[in-house]
Amino acid sequence: MNRLLTILFLLSIPLYSMEIRLNGQIYEHYTEESLRDLSYSLPDSPHDGIYLYELLPLMEEIHSFRFVSRDFTMDTDPEESIYISDESDGFFLQSDSIGKIPLPDLVEIGGVPTSAKKILLWFDEEDPSLIREIELFARLHHLKFEYRVEKNLISLLENNTFNETIIPDLIIYSDKKLNGLNPLLSTLPENFRTRPDQLKAVPVKMSRQIYLEGSSGGDNHILTSDFGDLNNFYPLFSRFANNENFSIDHYAVKESLFYITSLYKEGLFRLSGDAHRAFIEGKADRIYTSSTILGELDSSVIVSENRLLPNMGGENPPPVLSYRLLSLPERHKNPTLSLSLLRFLTAFGVQQRIDPRMGYLPIDRRTYPLLKESSSKELLMEDLENAIDLAPSDWADKLSFVLPRIYRLVVSGRLTIDQGIEEMTGYMEN
């Protein structure tokens, strides 16, 4: 009899630390173990935890919100600042408005939840780390997740917007495409804008230029780089122009082309159809390129003591910051879902899980001390205080189109530097 009473007593004890109910129905329950699995380092706190809003259902309207425990009931507002902290003496719920209370047994929400059942995303390139984060968001909010990778993101969105067909909830893309996408994007609410000049895009992470050497084990002491990529060419311009504004007739354009052609004539630089592959396979020992190459390397990063470009006078070009952006297309159908996902991807938890070994740093610089120390992080942090932006613009779009072909003709000697600049000027002015 005593054994039966013990079993019944144990069965009556909740196997979870916190239950969430939506309009009287169980939405989700969390054990201590599951809360710890979801926790991360909290800002301005010595403890791990998670913000409560990340666990709650997505709501169109909230009519009531309360915490219920054995010892108290508290009606309050579902403020985004409320967080769960995992401390040595248990889990707590806290914010400036409610103070610090033991984690309640129950969170009750009454109101109108979002009707969205699925997240639809478009990427301009595959991004496994962000996909994992979005899958987590979908699981937390009982949603299905579907995505598409489309390099021609601008033309696809333009076509679907014009024909009023499928529009994604969110798009994730390179900042190179922002200027072309801008007319197709929805203006973000003010609390989502990170910069006053960007009303329709939020950055989630950033890459930069790095210089690596040593892939051939001491052979093939040749530099390779795709200087036809404006993000690799523009740092040269900035170095020679002392950070003056770009114009195609600026002397620094000629200086940049002269620098590349001089290396080529000295046998120090090699044109390559795939600079990353040439470096990885050891066909060129040195490379100047985007830090995203780190995600392509099979082994640990090759970091030498000398990280200076040849014949650069001991001063490397300033790194250009390139961003992965988040935007809401015009006519997106699920604003609550879209904005909630945007907020999740740019919040403190996801930001500290961005891995420098993939060639990216988080946008939120408060997370930098939390990133695991590695040679990749060291490379990405190097000279970061001197980094510059290449803002989306019509001239940048035009130069990005014409530069790849012209610079190769100049470097290989089929055009003089002056002829190459003249060709680019003609294209950009038309």
C-alpha positions as CSV (number, residue, x, y, z in Angstrom):
1,M,0.0,0.0,0.0
2,N,2.8,2.4,0.9
3,R,4.6,1.7,-2.4
4,L,1.3,2.4,-4.3
5,L,0.9,5.7,-2.5
6,T,4.5,6.7,-3.3
7,I,4.0,5.9,-7.0
8,L,0.7,8.0,-7.1
9,F,2.5,10.8,-5.3
10,L,5.4,10.8,-7.8
11,L,2.9,10.7,-10.7
12,S,1.2,13.8,-9.3
13,I,4.4,15.8,-9.4
14,P,4.8,17.7,-12.7
15,L,7.7,16.5,-14.8
16,Y,8.3,20.0,-16.0
17,S,9.5,23.3,-14.6
18,M,7.1,25.6,-16.5
19,E,4.0,25.1,-18.5
20,I,2.6,27.5,-21.0
21,R,-1.1,27.6,-21.7
22,L,-2.8,29.5,-24.6
23,N,-6.5,30.3,-24.1
24,G,-6.7,27.5,-21.5
25,Q,-5.1,24.8,-23.6
26,I,-1.6,23.4,-23.1
27,Y,0.8,25.0,-25.6
28,E,4.2,23.7,-24.4
29,H,5.9,22.6,-21.3
30,Y,9.6,22.8,-20.4
31,T,11.7,20.7,-18.1
32,E,14.8,22.0,-16.4
33,E,16.8,20.0,-18.8
34,S,15.1,21.5,-21.9
35,L,15.4,25.0,-20.5
36,R,19.2,24.5,-20.0
37,D,19.5,23.1,-23.6
38,L,17.9,26.4,-24.9
39,S,19.8,28.7,-22.6
40,Y,22.8,30.9,-23.6
41,S,24.9,33.6,-21.9
42,L,22.6,36.5,-21.0
43,P,23.7,40.1,-21.6
44,D,24.9,42.0,-18.5
45,S,24.5,38.8,-16.4
46,P,26.8,36.2,-15.0
47,H,24.1,33.5,-15.7
48,D,22.8,31.6,-18.6
49,G,19.2,31.8,-19.5
50,I,16.7,32.7,-22.2
51,Y,14.2,35.5,-22.9
52,L,10.7,34.4,-22.1
53,Y,9.2,35.8,-25.4
54,E,11.3,33.3,-27.3
55,L,9.2,30.5,-25.8
56,L,5.8,32.0,-26.1
57,P,3.3,31.6,-28.9
58,L,3.2,34.2,-31.6
59,M,0.3,36.5,-30.9
60,E,-1.7,39.0,-32.9
61,E,-3.5,40.3,-29.8
62,I,-2.9,39.6,-26.1
63,H,-5.9,40.0,-23.8
64,S,-4.5,38.6,-20.6
65,F,-1.1,37.5,-19.3
66,R,-0.3,36.0,-15.9
67,F,2.2,33.9,-14.0
68,V,0.7,31.2,-11.7
69,S,2.7,29.4,-9.0
70,R,2.0,27.5,-5.8
71,D,2.8,30.6,-3.9
72,F,1.5,33.5,-6.0
73,T,-0.4,34.7,-9.1
74,M,0.8,37.7,-11.0
75,D,-1.1,39.5,-13.7
76,T,1.4,41.5,-15.8
77,D,2.4,42.6,-19.4
78,P,4.4,40.2,-21.7
79,E,7.4,42.5,-21.9
80,E,10.2,41.5,-24.1
81,S,12.7,42.3,-21.3
82,I,11.5,39.4,-19.1
83,Y,14.1,36.6,-19.0
84,I,14.6,33.2,-17.3
85,S,17.9,32.8,-15.6
86,D,19.5,29.5,-14.5
87,E,21.2,30.1,-11.1
88,S,22.8,27.9,-8.5
89,D,19.6,27.9,-6.4
90,G,17.2,27.4,-9.2
91,F,15.5,29.0,-12.2
92,F,14.2,32.6,-11.8
93,L,12.1,35.0,-13.9
94,Q,13.1,38.6,-13.8
95,S,13.0,42.0,-15.4
96,D,13.1,45.6,-14.2
97,S,9.3,45.7,-13.9
98,I,8.6,42.4,-12.1
99,G,11.8,42.2,-10.2
100,K,13.1,38.7,-9.5
101,I,10.7,35.8,-8.8
102,P,11.0,32.0,-8.8
103,L,10.1,30.4,-12.1
104,P,6.3,30.1,-12.1
105,D,4.7,26.7,-12.7
106,L,2.4,28.2,-15.3
107,V,2.3,31.0,-17.8
108,E,-1.2,31.7,-19.0
109,I,-1.9,33.7,-22.2
110,G,-5.3,34.7,-23.5
111,G,-5.8,36.4,-26.9
112,V,-5.6,35.8,-30.6
113,P,-2.6,33.8,-31.9
114,T,-1.1,34.2,-35.3
115,S,-2.9,32.0,-38.0
116,A,0.5,31.3,-39.7
117,K,1.3,27.6,-39.9
118,K,4.5,27.7,-41.9
119,I,7.6,29.8,-42.5
120,L,8.6,30.4,-46.1
121,L,12.1,31.8,-46.6
122,W,14.3,32.6,-49.6
123,F,18.1,32.6,-49.5
124,D,20.4,33.8,-52.2
125,E,22.9,31.1,-51.1
126,E,22.9,28.1,-48.8
127,D,23.4,29.0,-45.2
128,P,23.3,25.9,-42.9
129,S,24.0,27.7,-39.6
130,L,21.1,30.2,-40.1
131,I,18.8,27.3,-41.3
132,R,19.5,25.5,-38.1
133,E,18.5,28.6,-36.1
134,I,15.3,29.0,-38.1
135,E,14.4,25.4,-37.6
136,L,14.8,26.0,-33.8
137,F,12.5,29.0,-34.1
138,A,9.9,26.9,-36.0
139,R,10.1,24.2,-33.4
140,L,9.6,26.6,-30.5
141,H,6.5,28.1,-32.2
142,H,5.0,25.0,-33.6
143,L,5.6,26.0,-37.3
144,K,6.7,24.1,-40.4
145,F,9.7,25.5,-42.2
146,E,10.2,25.7,-46.0
147,Y,13.0,27.5,-47.8
148,R,14.4,28.0,-51.3
149,V,17.9,28.9,-52.4
150,E,17.8,31.2,-55.5
151,K,20.8,33.1,-56.8
152,N,18.7,35.3,-59.0
153,L,16.8,36.5,-56.0
154,I,16.0,40.0,-57.4
155,S,14.4,38.7,-60.7
156,L,12.4,36.0,-58.8
157,L,11.0,38.4,-56.3
158,E,10.3,41.0,-59.0
159,N,8.4,38.4,-61.1
160,N,6.4,37.0,-58.2
161,T,5.5,40.5,-56.9
162,F,4.3,41.6,-60.3
163,N,2.3,38.4,-60.9
164,E,1.0,38.4,-57.3
165,T,2.2,34.8,-56.7
166,I,4.3,33.3,-53.9
167,I,5.9,35.8,-51.6
168,P,8.2,34.6,-48.8
169,D,7.9,35.7,-45.2
170,L,11.6,36.8,-45.1
171,I,14.6,36.9,-47.5
172,I,18.2,36.5,-46.5
173,Y,20.8,37.8,-48.9
174,S,24.1,39.6,-49.6
175,D,24.2,43.3,-49.2
176,K,25.4,43.5,-52.8
177,K,21.7,42.9,-53.8
178,L,20.1,45.5,-51.5
179,N,20.2,48.3,-54.1
180,G,18.4,46.2,-56.7
181,L,15.9,44.7,-54.1
182,N,15.1,48.0,-52.4
183,P,11.9,48.8,-54.4
184,L,10.5,45.3,-53.7
185,L,11.0,45.5,-49.9
186,S,8.8,46.6,-47.0
187,T,9.9,49.4,-44.7
188,L,10.7,48.1,-41.3
189,P,9.2,49.4,-38.0
190,E,11.5,51.9,-36.3
191,N,12.4,49.5,-33.5
192,F,13.9,47.1,-36.0
193,R,16.1,49.6,-37.8
194,T,19.8,49.3,-36.8
195,R,21.0,52.2,-39.0
196,P,19.1,55.4,-40.1
197,D,20.1,54.9,-43.7
198,Q,18.8,51.4,-43.9
199,L,15.0,51.4,-43.6
200,K,14.4,48.0,-45.3
201,A,17.1,45.7,-44.2
202,V,18.7,44.4,-41.0
203,P,22.1,42.8,-40.9
204,V,22.4,39.5,-39.1
205,K,26.2,38.8,-39.5
206,M,29.2,40.1,-41.4
207,S,32.3,39.0,-43.2
208,R,35.4,40.9,-44.3
209,Q,38.6,40.5,-46.4
210,I,41.5,38.5,-45.0
211,Y,45.0,37.5,-46.2
212,L,46.1,33.9,-45.8
213,E,49.3,32.2,-46.9
214,G,50.9,28.8,-46.6
215,S,48.5,26.5,-48.4
216,S,51.2,24.9,-50.6
217,G,53.6,24.1,-47.7
218,G,56.2,26.5,-48.9
219,D,55.8,26.1,-52.7
220,N,54.0,28.2,-55.3
221,H,54.6,31.6,-53.5
222,I,52.0,33.2,-55.7
223,L,49.1,35.4,-54.6
224,T,45.6,34.8,-56.0
225,S,42.5,36.9,-55.6
226,D,39.4,37.8,-57.5
227,F,40.0,41.6,-57.8
228,G,37.1,41.7,-60.2
229,D,35.0,41.4,-57.1
230,L,34.4,44.9,-56.0
231,N,34.6,43.9,-52.3
232,N,38.3,42.9,-53.0
233,F,39.1,45.8,-55.3
234,Y,37.5,48.6,-53.2
235,P,39.9,48.1,-50.2
236,L,42.8,48.7,-52.6
237,F,41.1,51.9,-53.8
238,S,40.6,53.0,-50.2
239,R,44.2,52.2,-49.3
240,F,45.6,54.4,-52.1
241,A,42.8,57.1,-51.8
242,N,43.3,57.6,-48.1
243,N,39.6,56.8,-47.6
244,E,38.3,59.5,-50.0
245,N,35.0,59.0,-51.7
246,F,35.1,56.8,-54.8
247,S,35.0,58.1,-58.4
248,I,36.1,56.1,-61.4
249,D,38.5,59.0,-62.4
250,H,40.1,59.1,-59.0
251,Y,43.9,58.5,-59.2
252,A,43.5,55.6,-56.7
253,V,41.7,53.5,-59.3
254,K,44.8,53.7,-61.6
255,E,47.0,53.0,-58.5
256,S,45.0,49.9,-57.7
257,L,45.2,48.6,-61.2
258,F,48.9,49.4,-61.4
259,Y,49.4,47.5,-58.1
260,I,47.7,44.3,-59.5
261,T,49.4,44.4,-62.9
262,S,52.8,45.0,-61.3
263,L,52.4,41.9,-59.1
264,Y,51.3,40.0,-62.2
265,K,54.4,41.1,-64.2
266,E,56.7,40.1,-61.3
267,G,55.2,36.7,-61.2
268,L,53.7,37.3,-57.8
269,F,50.0,37.3,-58.8
270,R,48.0,34.8,-60.8
271,L,44.6,35.2,-62.4
272,S,42.4,32.3,-61.6
273,G,38.9,31.3,-62.5
274,D,38.3,30.1,-59.0
275,A,40.7,31.8,-56.5
276,H,39.4,29.9,-53.5
277,R,40.0,26.5,-55.2
278,A,43.4,27.5,-56.4
279,F,44.4,28.4,-52.8
280,I,42.8,25.4,-51.2
281,E,44.5,23.0,-53.6
282,G,47.9,24.7,-53.1
283,K,48.2,26.0,-56.7
284,A,48.7,29.5,-55.1
285,D,50.2,29.8,-51.7
286,R,48.6,33.1,-50.8
287,I,45.1,34.6,-51.1
288,Y,43.4,37.9,-50.5
289,T,39.7,37.3,-50.3
290,S,36.5,37.3,-48.3
291,S,36.7,35.6,-44.8
292,T,33.9,33.3,-46.0
293,I,36.7,31.1,-47.4
294,L,37.2,29.9,-43.8
295,G,34.0,27.8,-44.1
296,E,35.4,26.1,-47.2
297,L,38.7,24.9,-45.6
298,D,38.9,21.3,-44.6
299,S,41.6,21.8,-42.0
300,S,42.5,24.4,-39.4
301,V,43.1,27.9,-40.7
302,I,46.5,28.7,-42.1
303,V,47.7,31.7,-40.1
304,S,51.2,32.9,-40.7
305,E,53.1,35.6,-38.7
306,N,53.3,37.6,-41.9
307,R,49.7,38.7,-42.9
308,L,50.7,41.6,-45.2
309,L,50.0,41.8,-48.9
310,P,53.2,41.9,-51.0
311,N,54.6,45.2,-52.0
312,M,52.0,47.1,-49.9
313,G,54.5,49.0,-47.8
314,G,53.6,47.2,-44.6
315,E,50.1,48.5,-44.5
316,N,47.2,46.3,-45.6
317,P,44.1,47.8,-47.2
318,P,41.3,48.4,-44.7
319,P,38.8,45.5,-44.6
320,V,35.4,46.1,-46.2
321,L,32.5,44.8,-44.1
322,S,30.1,42.7,-46.1
323,Y,26.7,41.8,-44.6
324,R,24.1,39.1,-44.7
325,L,20.8,41.0,-44.6
326,L,17.3,40.2,-43.6
327,S,14.3,41.9,-45.3
328,L,10.5,41.6,-45.5
329,P,9.2,41.6,-49.1
330,E,6.3,43.9,-50.0
331,R,3.0,42.0,-49.7
332,H,4.4,39.5,-47.3
333,K,1.3,37.9,-45.6
334,N,2.5,37.1,-42.1
335,P,3.9,40.3,-40.5
336,T,3.8,39.0,-36.9
337,L,5.7,35.8,-37.9
338,S,8.1,37.7,-40.1
339,L,9.0,40.3,-37.5
340,S,9.3,37.8,-34.8
341,L,11.7,35.7,-36.8
342,L,13.7,38.8,-37.7
343,R,13.9,39.7,-34.0
344,F,14.9,36.1,-33.1
345,L,17.8,36.0,-35.6
346,T,19.3,39.3,-34.5
347,A,18.8,38.8,-30.8
348,F,21.6,38.0,-28.3
349,G,21.1,34.2,-28.3
350,V,21.5,33.6,-32.0
351,Q,24.2,36.3,-32.3
352,Q,26.5,34.5,-29.9
353,R,26.1,31.2,-31.8
354,I,27.5,32.7,-35.0
355,D,30.8,30.8,-35.6
356,P,33.9,32.7,-36.8
357,R,35.2,29.4,-38.2
358,M,32.5,29.9,-41.0
359,G,34.0,33.3,-41.8
360,Y,31.5,35.5,-40.0
361,L,31.2,37.7,-37.0
362,P,28.0,38.6,-35.3
363,I,26.5,42.1,-35.8
364,D,26.1,42.5,-32.0
365,R,29.6,43.3,-30.8
366,R,28.6,42.7,-27.2
367,T,28.8,39.0,-28.0
368,Y,32.5,39.1,-29.1
369,P,33.9,38.2,-25.7
370,L,31.6,35.2,-25.7
371,L,32.9,33.7,-29.0
372,K,35.2,30.8,-28.5
373,E,38.9,31.8,-29.0
374,S,40.3,30.5,-32.3
375,S,42.6,31.5,-35.1
376,S,39.5,32.3,-37.2
377,K,38.2,34.7,-34.6
378,E,41.7,36.3,-34.4
379,L,41.8,36.8,-38.1
380,L,38.3,38.3,-38.2
381,M,39.0,40.7,-35.3
382,E,42.3,41.9,-36.7
383,D,42.3,45.6,-37.6
384,L,38.5,45.7,-37.3
385,E,38.5,49.2,-35.9
386,N,39.7,50.4,-39.3
387,A,37.0,48.5,-41.3
388,I,34.9,50.4,-43.8
389,D,31.5,49.9,-45.5
390,L,30.7,49.8,-49.2
391,A,27.2,51.2,-49.2
392,P,24.8,49.9,-51.8
393,S,24.5,52.3,-54.7
394,D,23.9,52.6,-58.5
395,W,27.6,53.2,-59.2
396,A,28.6,50.1,-57.1
397,D,26.1,48.0,-59.0
398,K,27.5,49.2,-62.4
399,L,31.1,48.8,-61.4
400,S,30.5,45.3,-60.0
401,F,29.2,44.4,-63.4
402,V,31.9,45.8,-65.6
403,L,35.0,45.4,-63.3
404,P,35.4,41.6,-63.6
405,R,36.0,41.6,-67.4
406,I,38.0,44.8,-67.7
407,Y,40.4,44.2,-64.8
408,R,41.4,40.8,-66.4
409,L,42.0,42.5,-69.8
410,V,44.2,45.1,-68.1
411,V,46.2,42.6,-65.9
412,S,46.8,40.3,-68.9
413,G,48.0,43.2,-71.0
414,R,45.2,43.3,-73.6
415,L,44.3,46.7,-72.4
416,T,46.4,49.4,-70.9
417,I,45.4,50.8,-67.5
418,D,44.1,54.0,-69.1
419,Q,42.2,52.1,-71.7
420,G,40.6,49.9,-69.0
421,I,39.5,52.9,-67.0
422,E,38.1,54.5,-70.2
423,E,36.1,51.4,-70.9
424,M,34.7,51.3,-67.3
425,T,33.9,55.1,-67.4
426,G,32.0,54.7,-70.6
427,Y,29.9,51.9,-69.2
428,M,29.2,53.7,-65.9
429,E,28.2,57.0,-67.5
430,N,25.7,55.4,-69.9
